[in-house]
Amino acid sequence: MSKPTIFISHITEEKDIAYIFKKEIEEKFLGMVNVFVSSDSSSIALGTNWLDNITTGLRECAAILLFCSPYSIKRPWINFECGAGWGRGIDIAPICHSGLRPVDLPLPMSLLQGIEATNNLKIKEVFDLISKKLNSAAPKIDSNEIVKKIVAFESKYTKDQEIKINLLGIKSKEPQIIDIIKKLSPGAVSPIQGVTQILYMEIKPYLDNIQNKGHLNFSFTAQGMSLGTNAQGITGVLSITASQDVIDSAISI
């Protein structure tokens, strides 16, 4: 008899939480179930067609674990994979994390029985669901240890997303600022010459948001007035001290 497949639906940025569950499921069920994770090389072999493998996984899976965050539910693939499972009438379990709660799920996901990933008791329901697919007793799990791993993931992930959102705001105003941040050395004061006061005021709210979280320091020193037909008013020096997290996020966008 072939092993049932559990399809883990997630966006690429959230692969680490998907791996937490994949590892726990494989270990606790002693390899009696296949766990399909689209970002995992063991689920999709090198050189094979990614979309074909996704389609096969959705067609053959017995249940879908749908990882939902404030960021992932806005992405088309999560909704596509949820819809594929819905159309087949299989069990779909939304697992909410990083600030999203089951009551926050949009329709039609909100019609499904979702859980919060950091709820010790609810995590056990995920393993109960898989046990039903195997017609076996649910394995013993250390839900406290799983929650610790999830909390650690959420802490870093939400921080990275907040930084990225504000950097994207800066990029929308002046992409060259992001190009400069990519090349900064963490902890070093880096002056950016020739920044107009108009631009500075546009990007300041985003810089404030990052600074308030302790990931960046900045200051602006006016130097003079630009003259000529293309004059843009007061210009100055924008000095930035960025953390490695900010630099990494700039590189990723």
Secondary structure, DSSP 8 states (H G I E B T S, - for coil): ----EEEEE--GGGHHHHHHHHHHHHHHTTT-SEEEETT-TTTS-TTS-HHHHHHHHHHH-SEEEEEE-TTGGGSHHHHHHHHHHHHHT-EEEEEE-TT--GGG--TTGGGS--EETT-HHHHHHHHHHHHHHHTS------HHHHHHHHHHHHHHHHHHHHHHHHHHHHHHH-HHHHHHHHT--TT-EEEEEEEEHHHHHHHHHHHHHHHHTTSEEEEEEEEEE--STT--SEEEEEEEEE-HHHHHHHHH-
